Amino acid sequence: MASNMNKKTERIAAIKDSRPYATAKYLRISPYKIRTVLALIRGKSVEEAEAILTYCNKGGSLEVKKVLMSAAANAEHNKGMDRGDLVVAEAFANGGPHLKRMQPVSKGRGHAILKRTSHVTVILDAKKV
């Protein structure tokens, strides 16, 4: 029994992604809005993505820039990678929990309002030469 668990642990360790990444959870902005910003930086170098996010006037660009800079710092500090060689390999936003609110309407009724949250992940990789 223990040998099977050890083999499983080894398989998981072999498959585990070793690329540097950063995650921001419970951002109070809809994932639909964040995904449009992430589409702008996917596949770009870190410097180019930072410049795009600095001058982007979309709502989630500041939050995405913070996650990007955190991922770059993780790559430099934890993995010893050079910032100039980093590329945004993956960037995605998953939905978080909804804050459920009510909007009062006529005849004592209420309509549900879902205030959405996001979990944003940016994964970097070294440039392919």
GUSEMAR-165332 format. One record per atom (N, C-alpha, C): atom name; x, y, z; residue number from 1. Coordinates in nm, 2 decimals. Layout:
N
<rec atome="CA" x="X" y="Y" z="Z" num="NUM"/>
...
# end
This chain:
129
<rec atome="N" x="0.08" y="-0.12" z="0.00" num="1"/>
<rec atome="CA" x="0.00" y="0.00" z="0.00" num="1"/>
<rec atome="C" x="0.09" y="0.13" z="0.00" num="1"/>
<rec atome="N" x="0.19" y="0.13" z="0.09" num="2"/>
<rec atome="CA" x="0.27" y="0.24" z="0.10" num="2"/>
<rec atome="C" x="0.35" y="0.26" z="-0.03" num="2"/>
<rec atome="N" x="0.39" y="0.15" z="-0.10" num="3"/>
<rec atome="CA" x="0.47" y="0.17" z="-0.22" num="3"/>
<rec atome="C" x="0.39" y="0.23" z="-0.33" num="3"/>
<rec atome="N" x="0.26" y="0.20" z="-0.34" num="4"/>
<rec atome="CA" x="0.17" y="0.27" z="-0.44" num="4"/>
<rec atome="C" x="0.16" y="0.42" z="-0.41" num="4"/>
<rec atome="N" x="0.15" y="0.45" z="-0.28" num="5"/>
<rec atome="CA" x="0.14" y="0.59" z="-0.25" num="5"/>
<rec atome="C" x="0.27" y="0.67" z="-0.28" num="5"/>
<rec atome="N" x="0.39" y="0.60" z="-0.26" num="6"/>
<rec atome="CA" x="0.51" y="0.66" z="-0.29" num="6"/>
<rec atome="C" x="0.53" y="0.68" z="-0.44" num="6"/>
<rec atome="N" x="0.48" y="0.58" z="-0.52" num="7"/>
<rec atome="CA" x="0.49" y="0.59" z="-0.67" num="7"/>
<rec atome="C" x="0.40" y="0.71" z="-0.71" num="7"/>
<rec atome="N" x="0.28" y="0.72" z="-0.65" num="8"/>
<rec atome="CA" x="0.19" y="0.83" z="-0.69" num="8"/>
<rec atome="C" x="0.25" y="0.96" z="-0.66" num="8"/>
<rec atome="N" x="0.32" y="0.97" z="-0.55" num="9"/>
<rec atome="CA" x="0.38" y="1.10" z="-0.51" num="9"/>
<rec atome="C" x="0.49" y="1.13" z="-0.61" num="9"/>
<rec atome="N" x="0.57" y="1.03" z="-0.65" num="10"/>
<rec atome="CA" x="0.67" y="1.06" z="-0.75" num="10"/>
<rec atome="C" x="0.62" y="1.10" z="-0.88" num="10"/>
<rec atome="N" x="0.50" y="1.04" z="-0.93" num="11"/>
<rec atome="CA" x="0.44" y="1.08" z="-1.05" num="11"/>
<rec atome="C" x="0.39" y="1.22" z="-1.05" num="11"/>
<rec atome="N" x="0.33" y="1.26" z="-0.93" num="12"/>
<rec atome="CA" x="0.28" y="1.39" z="-0.92" num="12"/>
<rec atome="C" x="0.40" y="1.49" z="-0.92" num="12"/>
<rec atome="N" x="0.51" y="1.46" z="-0.86" num="13"/>
<rec atome="CA" x="0.62" y="1.55" z="-0.86" num="13"/>
<rec atome="C" x="0.68" y="1.56" z="-1.00" num="13"/>
<rec atome="N" x="0.68" y="1.46" z="-1.08" num="14"/>
<rec atome="CA" x="0.74" y="1.46" z="-1.21" num="14"/>
<rec atome="C" x="0.65" y="1.55" z="-1.30" num="14"/>
<rec atome="N" x="0.52" y="1.54" z="-1.28" num="15"/>
<rec atome="CA" x="0.43" y="1.62" z="-1.37" num="15"/>
<rec atome="C" x="0.42" y="1.76" z="-1.33" num="15"/>
<rec atome="N" x="0.44" y="1.79" z="-1.20" num="16"/>
<rec atome="CA" x="0.42" y="1.93" z="-1.15" num="16"/>
<rec atome="C" x="0.50" y="2.03" z="-1.23" num="16"/>
<rec atome="N" x="0.42" y="2.14" z="-1.26" num="17"/>
<rec atome="CA" x="0.48" y="2.25" z="-1.34" num="17"/>
<rec atome="C" x="0.58" y="2.33" z="-1.25" num="17"/>
<rec atome="N" x="0.69" y="2.35" z="-1.31" num="18"/>
<rec atome="CA" x="0.80" y="2.42" z="-1.23" num="18"/>
<rec atome="C" x="0.81" y="2.56" z="-1.28" num="18"/>
<rec atome="N" x="0.72" y="2.61" z="-1.37" num="19"/>
<rec atome="CA" x="0.73" y="2.75" z="-1.42" num="19"/>
<rec atome="C" x="0.69" y="2.85" z="-1.31" num="19"/>
<rec atome="N" x="0.75" y="2.97" z="-1.30" num="20"/>
<rec atome="CA" x="0.71" y="3.06" z="-1.20" num="20"/>
<rec atome="C" x="0.57" y="3.12" z="-1.23" num="20"/>
<rec atome="N" x="0.50" y="3.15" z="-1.12" num="21"/>
<rec atome="CA" x="0.36" y="3.20" z="-1.14" num="21"/>
<rec atome="C" x="0.32" y="3.28" z="-1.02" num="21"/>
<rec atome="N" x="0.21" y="3.36" z="-1.03" num="22"/>
<rec atome="CA" x="0.16" y="3.43" z="-0.92" num="22"/>
<rec atome="C" x="0.01" y="3.43" z="-0.94" num="22"/>
<rec atome="N" x="-0.06" y="3.43" z="-0.82" num="23"/>
<rec atome="CA" x="-0.21" y="3.43" z="-0.82" num="23"/>
<rec atome="C" x="-0.26" y="3.54" z="-0.73" num="23"/>
<rec atome="N" x="-0.37" y="3.60" z="-0.78" num="24"/>
<rec atome="CA" x="-0.44" y="3.70" z="-0.69" num="24"/>
<rec atome="C" x="-0.58" y="3.64" z="-0.68" num="24"/>
<rec atome="N" x="-0.63" y="3.63" z="-0.56" num="25"/>
<rec atome="CA" x="-0.76" y="3.57" z="-0.53" num="25"/>
<rec atome="C" x="-0.86" y="3.67" z="-0.48" num="25"/>
<rec atome="N" x="-0.98" y="3.65" z="-0.50" num="26"/>
<rec atome="CA" x="-1.09" y="3.73" z="-0.45" num="26"/>
<rec atome="C" x="-1.09" y="3.87" z="-0.49" num="26"/>
<rec atome="N" x="-1.05" y="3.90" z="-0.62" num="27"/>
<rec atome="CA" x="-1.05" y="4.03" z="-0.67" num="27"/>
<rec atome="C" x="-1.19" y="4.07" z="-0.70" num="27"/>
<rec atome="N" x="-1.23" y="4.19" z="-0.66" num="28"/>
<rec atome="CA" x="-1.37" y="4.24" z="-0.67" num="28"/>
<rec atome="C" x="-1.40" y="4.30" z="-0.81" num="28"/>
<rec atome="N" x="-1.37" y="4.22" z="-0.91" num="29"/>
<rec atome="CA" x="-1.41" y="4.26" z="-1.05" num="29"/>
<rec atome="C" x="-1.45" y="4.13" z="-1.12" num="29"/>
<rec atome="N" x="-1.53" y="4.14" z="-1.21" num="30"/>
<rec atome="CA" x="-1.59" y="4.03" z="-1.28" num="30"/>
<rec atome="C" x="-1.48" y="3.96" z="-1.37" num="30"/>
<rec atome="N" x="-1.48" y="3.82" z="-1.37" num="31"/>
<rec atome="CA" x="-1.38" y="3.76" z="-1.46" num="31"/>
<rec atome="C" x="-1.39" y="3.79" z="-1.60" num="31"/>
<rec atome="N" x="-1.51" y="3.83" z="-1.65" num="32"/>
<rec atome="CA" x="-1.53" y="3.86" z="-1.79" num="32"/>
<rec atome="C" x="-1.45" y="3.99" z="-1.82" num="32"/>
<rec atome="N" x="-1.44" y="4.08" z="-1.73" num="33"/>
<rec atome="CA" x="-1.37" y="4.21" z="-1.76" num="33"/>
<rec atome="C" x="-1.22" y="4.18" z="-1.75" num="33"/>
<rec atome="N" x="-1.18" y="4.09" z="-1.66" num="34"/>
<rec atome="CA" x="-1.03" y="4.06" z="-1.64" num="34"/>
<rec atome="C" x="-0.98" y="3.99" z="-1.76" num="34"/>
<rec atome="N" x="-1.06" y="3.90" z="-1.82" num="35"/>
<rec atome="CA" x="-1.02" y="3.82" z="-1.93" num="35"/>
<rec atome="C" x="-0.98" y="3.90" z="-2.06" num="35"/>
<rec atome="N" x="-1.05" y="4.01" z="-2.08" num="36"/>
<rec atome="CA" x="-1.02" y="4.10" z="-2.19" num="36"/>
<rec atome="C" x="-0.88" y="4.16" z="-2.17" num="36"/>
<rec atome="N" x="-0.84" y="4.19" z="-2.05" num="37"/>
<rec atome="CA" x="-0.71" y="4.25" z="-2.02" num="37"/>
<rec atome="C" x="-0.60" y="4.14" z="-2.04" num="37"/>
<rec atome="N" x="-0.63" y="4.02" z="-1.99" num="38"/>
<rec atome="CA" x="-0.54" y="3.91" z="-2.00" num="38"/>
<rec atome="C" x="-0.51" y="3.87" z="-2.14" num="38"/>
<rec atome="N" x="-0.61" y="3.89" z="-2.23" num="39"/>
<rec atome="CA" x="-0.59" y="3.85" z="-2.37" num="39"/>
<rec atome="C" x="-0.49" y="3.95" z="-2.44" num="39"/>
<rec atome="N" x="-0.47" y="4.07" z="-2.38" num="40"/>
<rec atome="CA" x="-0.38" y="4.16" z="-2.44" num="40"/>
<rec atome="C" x="-0.23" y="4.12" z="-2.41" num="40"/>
<rec atome="N" x="-0.21" y="4.06" z="-2.30" num="41"/>
<rec atome="CA" x="-0.07" y="4.03" z="-2.26" num="41"/>
<rec atome="C" x="-0.02" y="3.89" z="-2.28" num="41"/>
<rec atome="N" x="-0.11" y="3.80" z="-2.32" num="42"/>
<rec atome="CA" x="-0.08" y="3.66" z="-2.33" num="42"/>
<rec atome="C" x="0.02" y="3.64" z="-2.45" num="42"/>
<rec atome="N" x="0.13" y="3.58" z="-2.42" num="43"/>
<rec atome="CA" x="0.24" y="3.55" z="-2.52" num="43"/>
<rec atome="C" x="0.34" y="3.67" z="-2.54" num="43"/>
<rec atome="N" x="0.32" y="3.77" z="-2.47" num="44"/>
<rec atome="CA" x="0.41" y="3.89" z="-2.48" num="44"/>
<rec atome="C" x="0.53" y="3.87" z="-2.37" num="44"/>
<rec atome="N" x="0.64" y="3.95" z="-2.40" num="45"/>
<rec atome="CA" x="0.74" y="3.95" z="-2.30" num="45"/>
<rec atome="C" x="0.70" y="4.03" z="-2.17" num="45"/>
<rec atome="N" x="0.76" y="4.02" z="-2.06" num="46"/>
<rec atome="CA" x="0.72" y="4.08" z="-1.94" num="46"/>
<rec atome="C" x="0.73" y="4.23" z="-1.95" num="46"/>
<rec atome="N" x="0.84" y="4.28" z="-2.02" num="47"/>
<rec atome="CA" x="0.85" y="4.43" z="-2.03" num="47"/>
<rec atome="C" x="0.74" y="4.49" z="-2.12" num="47"/>
<rec atome="N" x="0.71" y="4.41" z="-2.23" num="48"/>
<rec atome="CA" x="0.60" y="4.46" z="-2.32" num="48"/>
<rec atome="C" x="0.47" y="4.45" z="-2.25" num="48"/>
<rec atome="N" x="0.44" y="4.34" z="-2.18" num="49"/>
<rec atome="CA" x="0.32" y="4.33" z="-2.11" num="49"/>
<rec atome="C" x="0.30" y="4.44" z="-2.00" num="49"/>
<rec atome="N" x="0.41" y="4.47" z="-1.93" num="50"/>
<rec atome="CA" x="0.40" y="4.58" z="-1.83" num="50"/>
<rec atome="C" x="0.37" y="4.71" z="-1.90" num="50"/>
<rec atome="N" x="0.43" y="4.74" z="-2.01" num="51"/>
<rec atome="CA" x="0.40" y="4.87" z="-2.08" num="51"/>
<rec atome="C" x="0.25" y="4.87" z="-2.13" num="51"/>
<rec atome="N" x="0.20" y="4.76" z="-2.18" num="52"/>
<rec atome="CA" x="0.06" y="4.75" z="-2.22" num="52"/>
<rec atome="C" x="-0.03" y="4.78" z="-2.11" num="52"/>
<rec atome="N" x="0.00" y="4.72" z="-1.99" num="53"/>
<rec atome="CA" x="-0.09" y="4.73" z="-1.88" num="53"/>
<rec atome="C" x="-0.08" y="4.87" z="-1.82" num="53"/>
<rec atome="N" x="0.03" y="4.93" z="-1.83" num="54"/>
<rec atome="CA" x="0.05" y="5.07" z="-1.77" num="54"/>
<rec atome="C" x="-0.04" y="5.17" z="-1.84" num="54"/>
<rec atome="N" x="-0.06" y="5.15" z="-1.97" num="55"/>
<rec atome="CA" x="-0.13" y="5.25" z="-2.05" num="55"/>
<rec atome="C" x="-0.27" y="5.20" z="-2.10" num="55"/>
<rec atome="N" x="-0.31" y="5.08" z="-2.05" num="56"/>
<rec atome="CA" x="-0.44" y="5.03" z="-2.07" num="56"/>
<rec atome="C" x="-0.54" y="5.09" z="-1.98" num="56"/>
<rec atome="N" x="-0.66" y="5.14" z="-2.04" num="57"/>
<rec atome="CA" x="-0.76" y="5.20" z="-1.96" num="57"/>
<rec atome="C" x="-0.87" y="5.11" z="-1.92" num="57"/>
<rec atome="N" x="-0.85" y="4.98" z="-1.92" num="58"/>
<rec atome="CA" x="-0.95" y="4.88" z="-1.88" num="58"/>
<rec atome="C" x="-0.95" y="4.88" z="-1.72" num="58"/>
<rec atome="N" x="-1.06" y="4.83" z="-1.67" num="59"/>
<rec atome="CA" x="-1.08" y="4.83" z="-1.52" num="59"/>
<rec atome="C" x="-0.98" y="4.74" z="-1.45" num="59"/>
<rec atome="N" x="-0.95" y="4.63" z="-1.50" num="60"/>
<rec atome="CA" x="-0.87" y="4.53" z="-1.43" num="60"/>
<rec atome="C" x="-0.72" y="4.54" z="-1.46" num="60"/>
<rec atome="N" x="-0.68" y="4.64" z="-1.53" num="61"/>
<rec atome="CA" x="-0.54" y="4.64" z="-1.58" num="61"/>
<rec atome="C" x="-0.44" y="4.66" z="-1.46" num="61"/>
<rec atome="N" x="-0.48" y="4.73" z="-1.36" num="62"/>
<rec atome="CA" x="-0.39" y="4.76" z="-1.24" num="62"/>
<rec atome="C" x="-0.37" y="4.63" z="-1.16" num="62"/>
<rec atome="N" x="-0.48" y="4.55" z="-1.14" num="63"/>
<rec atome="CA" x="-0.47" y="4.43" z="-1.07" num="63"/>
<rec atome="C" x="-0.39" y="4.32" z="-1.15" num="63"/>
<rec atome="N" x="-0.41" y="4.32" z="-1.28" num="64"/>
<rec atome="CA" x="-0.33" y="4.22" z="-1.36" num="64"/>
<rec atome="C" x="-0.19" y="4.26" z="-1.36" num="64"/>
<rec atome="N" x="-0.16" y="4.39" z="-1.36" num="65"/>
<rec atome="CA" x="-0.02" y="4.43" z="-1.36" num="65"/>
<rec atome="C" x="0.05" y="4.39" z="-1.23" num="65"/>
<rec atome="N" x="-0.02" y="4.40" z="-1.12" num="66"/>
<rec atome="CA" x="0.03" y="4.36" z="-0.99" num="66"/>
<rec atome="C" x="0.07" y="4.21" z="-0.99" num="66"/>
<rec atome="N" x="-0.02" y="4.13" z="-1.05" num="67"/>
<rec atome="CA" x="0.00" y="3.99" z="-1.05" num="67"/>
<rec atome="C" x="0.12" y="3.96" z="-1.15" num="67"/>
<rec atome="N" x="0.13" y="4.03" z="-1.26" num="68"/>
<rec atome="CA" x="0.24" y="4.01" z="-1.35" num="68"/>
<rec atome="C" x="0.37" y="4.04" z="-1.29" num="68"/>
<rec atome="N" x="0.38" y="4.15" z="-1.21" num="69"/>
<rec atome="CA" x="0.50" y="4.19" z="-1.15" num="69"/>
<rec atome="C" x="0.54" y="4.09" z="-1.04" num="69"/>
<rec atome="N" x="0.44" y="4.04" z="-0.97" num="70"/>
<rec atome="CA" x="0.46" y="3.94" z="-0.86" num="70"/>
<rec atome="C" x="0.52" y="3.81" z="-0.92" num="70"/>
<rec atome="N" x="0.47" y="3.77" z="-1.04" num="71"/>
<rec atome="CA" x="0.52" y="3.65" z="-1.10" num="71"/>
<rec atome="C" x="0.66" y="3.67" z="-1.15" num="71"/>
<rec atome="N" x="0.69" y="3.79" z="-1.20" num="72"/>
<rec atome="CA" x="0.83" y="3.82" z="-1.25" num="72"/>
<rec atome="C" x="0.92" y="3.82" z="-1.13" num="72"/>
<rec atome="N" x="0.88" y="3.88" z="-1.01" num="73"/>
<rec atome="CA" x="0.96" y="3.88" z="-0.89" num="73"/>
<rec atome="C" x="0.99" y="3.74" z="-0.84" num="73"/>
<rec atome="N" x="0.88" y="3.65" z="-0.85" num="74"/>
<rec atome="CA" x="0.90" y="3.51" z="-0.81" num="74"/>
<rec atome="C" x="1.00" y="3.44" z="-0.90" num="74"/>
<rec atome="N" x="1.00" y="3.47" z="-1.03" num="75"/>
<rec atome="CA" x="1.09" y="3.41" z="-1.12" num="75"/>
<rec atome="C" x="1.23" y="3.45" z="-1.09" num="75"/>
<rec atome="N" x="1.25" y="3.57" z="-1.06" num="76"/>
<rec atome="CA" x="1.39" y="3.62" z="-1.03" num="76"/>
<rec atome="C" x="1.44" y="3.57" z="-0.89" num="76"/>
<rec atome="N" x="1.35" y="3.58" z="-0.79" num="77"/>
<rec atome="CA" x="1.40" y="3.54" z="-0.66" num="77"/>
<rec atome="C" x="1.40" y="3.39" z="-0.63" num="77"/>
<rec atome="N" x="1.29" y="3.32" z="-0.67" num="78"/>
<rec atome="CA" x="1.28" y="3.18" z="-0.64" num="78"/>
<rec atome="C" x="1.35" y="3.09" z="-0.74" num="78"/>
<rec atome="N" x="1.34" y="3.13" z="-0.87" num="79"/>
<rec atome="CA" x="1.40" y="3.04" z="-0.97" num="79"/>
<rec atome="C" x="1.53" y="3.09" z="-1.03" num="79"/>
<rec atome="N" x="1.57" y="3.21" z="-1.00" num="80"/>
<rec atome="CA" x="1.70" y="3.26" z="-1.05" num="80"/>
<rec atome="C" x="1.70" y="3.29" z="-1.20" num="80"/>
<rec atome="N" x="1.58" y="3.33" z="-1.25" num="81"/>
<rec atome="CA" x="1.57" y="3.36" z="-1.39" num="81"/>
<rec atome="C" x="1.59" y="3.50" z="-1.42" num="81"/>
<rec atome="N" x="1.63" y="3.54" z="-1.54" num="82"/>
<rec atome="CA" x="1.65" y="3.67" z="-1.58" num="82"/>
<rec atome="C" x="1.52" y="3.74" z="-1.63" num="82"/>
<rec atome="N" x="1.49" y="3.86" z="-1.58" num="83"/>
<rec atome="CA" x="1.36" y="3.92" z="-1.61" num="83"/>
<rec atome="C" x="1.35" y="3.95" z="-1.77" num="83"/>
<rec atome="N" x="1.46" y="3.97" z="-1.83" num="84"/>
<rec atome="CA" x="1.45" y="4.00" z="-1.98" num="84"/>
<rec atome="C" x="1.42" y="3.88" z="-2.06" num="84"/>
<rec atome="N" x="1.43" y="3.76" z="-2.01" num="85"/>
<rec atome="CA" x="1.40" y="3.64" z="-2.08" num="85"/>
<rec atome="C" x="1.27" y="3.58" z="-2.06" num="85"/>
<rec atome="N" x="1.18" y="3.65" z="-1.98" num="86"/>
<rec atome="CA" x="1.05" y="3.60" z="-1.94" num="86"/>
<rec atome="C" x="0.94" y="3.63" z="-2.04" num="86"/>
<rec atome="N" x="0.86" y="3.54" z="-2.06" num="87"/>
<rec atome="CA" x="0.74" y="3.56" z="-2.15" num="87"/>
<rec atome="C" x="0.62" y="3.51" z="-2.07" num="87"/>
<rec atome="N" x="0.50" y="3.58" z="-2.10" num="88"/>
<rec atome="CA" x="0.38" y="3.53" z="-2.03" num="88"/>
<rec atome="C" x="0.33" y="3.41" z="-2.11" num="88"/>
<rec atome="N" x="0.35" y="3.29" z="-2.05" num="89"/>
<rec atome="CA" x="0.31" y="3.17" z="-2.11" num="89"/>
<rec atome="C" x="0.16" y="3.15" z="-2.10" num="89"/>
<rec atome="N" x="0.10" y="3.17" z="-1.98" num="90"/>
<rec atome="CA" x="-0.04" y="3.15" z="-1.96" num="90"/>
<rec atome="C" x="-0.09" y="3.26" z="-1.87" num="90"/>
<rec atome="N" x="-0.21" y="3.30" z="-1.89" num="91"/>
<rec atome="CA" x="-0.28" y="3.40" z="-1.81" num="91"/>
<rec atome="C" x="-0.43" y="3.37" z="-1.82" num="91"/>
<rec atome="N" x="-0.49" y="3.34" z="-1.70" num="92"/>
<rec atome="CA" x="-0.63" y="3.31" z="-1.70" num="92"/>
<rec atome="C" x="-0.69" y="3.36" z="-1.57" num="92"/>
<rec atome="N" x="-0.82" y="3.38" z="-1.58" num="93"/>
<rec atome="CA" x="-0.91" y="3.43" z="-1.47" num="93"/>
<rec atome="C" x="-1.02" y="3.33" z="-1.45" num="93"/>
<rec atome="N" x="-1.03" y="3.28" z="-1.33" num="94"/>
<rec atome="CA" x="-1.14" y="3.19" z="-1.29" num="94"/>
<rec atome="C" x="-1.23" y="3.27" z="-1.20" num="94"/>
<rec atome="N" x="-1.36" y="3.23" z="-1.20" num="95"/>
<rec atome="CA" x="-1.45" y="3.29" z="-1.11" num="95"/>
<rec atome="C" x="-1.44" y="3.25" z="-0.97" num="95"/>
<rec atome="N" x="-1.45" y="3.35" z="-0.88" num="96"/>
<rec atome="CA" x="-1.45" y="3.33" z="-0.74" num="96"/>
<rec atome="C" x="-1.60" y="3.32" z="-0.69" num="96"/>
<rec atome="N" x="-1.61" y="3.33" z="-0.55" num="97"/>
<rec atome="CA" x="-1.74" y="3.33" z="-0.50" num="97"/>
<rec atome="C" x="-1.82" y="3.46" z="-0.53" num="97"/>
<rec atome="N" x="-1.95" y="3.45" z="-0.54" num="98"/>
<rec atome="CA" x="-2.03" y="3.57" z="-0.56" num="98"/>
<rec atome="C" x="-2.08" y="3.63" z="-0.43" num="98"/>
<rec atome="N" x="-2.08" y="3.76" z="-0.43" num="99"/>
<rec atome="CA" x="-2.14" y="3.83" z="-0.32" num="99"/>
<rec atome="C" x="-2.29" y="3.85" z="-0.36" num="99"/>
<rec atome="N" x="-2.38" y="3.80" z="-0.29" num="100"/>
<rec atome="CA" x="-2.52" y="3.80" z="-0.33" num="100"/>
<rec atome="C" x="-2.59" y="3.92" z="-0.26" num="100"/>
<rec atome="N" x="-2.65" y="4.01" z="-0.34" num="101"/>
<rec atome="CA" x="-2.71" y="4.13" z="-0.29" num="101"/>
<rec atome="C" x="-2.85" y="4.13" z="-0.35" num="101"/>
<rec atome="N" x="-2.94" y="4.21" z="-0.29" num="102"/>
<rec atome="CA" x="-3.08" y="4.22" z="-0.34" num="102"/>
<rec atome="C" x="-3.11" y="4.37" z="-0.38" num="102"/>
<rec atome="N" x="-3.18" y="4.38" z="-0.49" num="103"/>
<rec atome="CA" x="-3.22" y="4.51" z="-0.54" num="103"/>
<rec atome="C" x="-3.37" y="4.52" z="-0.52" num="103"/>
<rec atome="N" x="-3.41" y="4.61" z="-0.43" num="104"/>
<rec atome="CA" x="-3.56" y="4.62" z="-0.40" num="104"/>
<rec atome="C" x="-3.63" y="4.67" z="-0.53" num="104"/>
<rec atome="N" x="-3.74" y="4.61" z="-0.56" num="105"/>
<rec atome="CA" x="-3.83" y="4.66" z="-0.67" num="105"/>
<rec atome="C" x="-3.97" y="4.67" z="-0.62" num="105"/>
<rec atome="N" x="-4.06" y="4.69" z="-0.71" num="106"/>
<rec atome="CA" x="-4.20" y="4.72" z="-0.67" num="106"/>
<rec atome="C" x="-4.27" y="4.60" z="-0.61" num="106"/>
<rec atome="N" x="-4.37" y="4.63" z="-0.54" num="107"/>
<rec atome="CA" x="-4.46" y="4.53" z="-0.47" num="107"/>
<rec atome="C" x="-4.39" y="4.45" z="-0.37" num="107"/>
<rec atome="N" x="-4.28" y="4.50" z="-0.31" num="108"/>
<rec atome="CA" x="-4.21" y="4.43" z="-0.20" num="108"/>
<rec atome="C" x="-4.12" y="4.32" z="-0.24" num="108"/>
<rec atome="N" x="-4.10" y="4.32" z="-0.37" num="109"/>
<rec atome="CA" x="-4.01" y="4.21" z="-0.42" num="109"/>
<rec atome="C" x="-3.86" y="4.25" z="-0.43" num="109"/>
<rec atome="N" x="-3.78" y="4.16" z="-0.46" num="110"/>
<rec atome="CA" x="-3.64" y="4.19" z="-0.48" num="110"/>
<rec atome="C" x="-3.58" y="4.11" z="-0.59" num="110"/>
<rec atome="N" x="-3.49" y="4.18" z="-0.66" num="111"/>
<rec atome="CA" x="-3.41" y="4.11" z="-0.77" num="111"/>
<rec atome="C" x="-3.27" y="4.08" z="-0.72" num="111"/>
<rec atome="N" x="-3.22" y="3.96" z="-0.75" num="112"/>
<rec atome="CA" x="-3.09" y="3.92" z="-0.71" num="112"/>
<rec atome="C" x="-2.98" y="4.00" z="-0.79" num="112"/>
<rec atome="N" x="-2.88" y="4.04" z="-0.72" num="113"/>
<rec atome="CA" x="-2.76" y="4.10" z="-0.78" num="113"/>
<rec atome="C" x="-2.64" y="4.01" z="-0.74" num="113"/>
<rec atome="N" x="-2.56" y="3.97" z="-0.84" num="114"/>
<rec atome="CA" x="-2.44" y="3.89" z="-0.81" num="114"/>
<rec atome="C" x="-2.32" y="3.98" z="-0.83" num="114"/>
<rec atome="N" x="-2.25" y="4.01" z="-0.73" num="115"/>
<rec atome="CA" x="-2.13" y="4.08" z="-0.74" num="115"/>
<rec atome="C" x="-2.02" y="3.98" z="-0.75" num="115"/>
<rec atome="N" x="-1.96" y="3.97" z="-0.87" num="116"/>
<rec atome="CA" x="-1.87" y="3.86" z="-0.90" num="116"/>
<rec atome="C" x="-1.72" y="3.89" z="-0.85" num="116"/>
<rec atome="N" x="-1.65" y="3.79" z="-0.82" num="117"/>
<rec atome="CA" x="-1.51" y="3.80" z="-0.79" num="117"/>
<rec atome="C" x="-1.43" y="3.71" z="-0.88" num="117"/>
<rec atome="N" x="-1.30" y="3.73" z="-0.88" num="118"/>
<rec atome="CA" x="-1.21" y="3.66" z="-0.97" num="118"/>
<rec atome="C" x="-1.09" y="3.61" z="-0.90" num="118"/>
<rec atome="N" x="-1.03" y="3.50" z="-0.96" num="119"/>
<rec atome="CA" x="-0.90" y="3.45" z="-0.92" num="119"/>
<rec atome="C" x="-0.82" y="3.46" z="-1.04" num="119"/>
<rec atome="N" x="-0.71" y="3.54" z="-1.04" num="120"/>
<rec atome="CA" x="-0.63" y="3.56" z="-1.16" num="120"/>
<rec atome="C" x="-0.49" y="3.49" z="-1.14" num="120"/>
<rec atome="N" x="-0.45" y="3.42" z="-1.24" num="121"/>
<rec atome="CA" x="-0.32" y="3.35" z="-1.24" num="121"/>
<rec atome="C" x="-0.24" y="3.39" z="-1.36" num="121"/>
<rec atome="N" x="-0.11" y="3.42" z="-1.34" num="122"/>
<rec atome="CA" x="-0.02" y="3.45" z="-1.45" num="122"/>
<rec atome="C" x="0.10" y="3.36" z="-1.44" num="122"/>
<rec atome="N" x="0.12" y="3.28" z="-1.55" num="123"/>
<rec atome="CA" x="0.23" y="3.18" z="-1.55" num="123"/>
<rec atome="C" x="0.34" y="3.23" z="-1.65" num="123"/>
<rec atome="N" x="0.46" y="3.24" z="-1.61" num="124"/>
<rec atome="CA" x="0.57" y="3.29" z="-1.70" num="124"/>
<rec atome="C" x="0.65" y="3.17" z="-1.74" num="124"/>
<rec atome="N" x="0.73" y="3.19" z="-1.85" num="125"/>
<rec atome="CA" x="0.82" y="3.09" z="-1.90" num="125"/>
<rec atome="C" x="0.94" y="3.16" z="-1.96" num="125"/>
<rec atome="N" x="1.05" y="3.09" z="-1.98" num="126"/>
<rec atome="CA" x="1.17" y="3.15" z="-2.05" num="126"/>
<rec atome="C" x="1.14" y="3.15" z="-2.20" num="126"/>
<rec atome="N" x="1.20" y="3.25" z="-2.27" num="127"/>
<rec atome="CA" x="1.19" y="3.26" z="-2.41" num="127"/>
<rec atome="C" x="1.25" y="3.14" z="-2.48" num="127"/>
<rec atome="N" x="1.18" y="3.09" z="-2.58" num="128"/>
<rec atome="CA" x="1.23" y="2.98" z="-2.66" num="128"/>
<rec atome="C" x="1.33" y="3.04" z="-2.77" num="128"/>
<rec atome="N" x="1.45" y="3.00" z="-2.77" num="129"/>
<rec atome="CA" x="1.55" y="3.05" z="-2.86" num="129"/>
<rec atome="C" x="1.54" y="2.98" z="-3.00" num="129"/>
# end
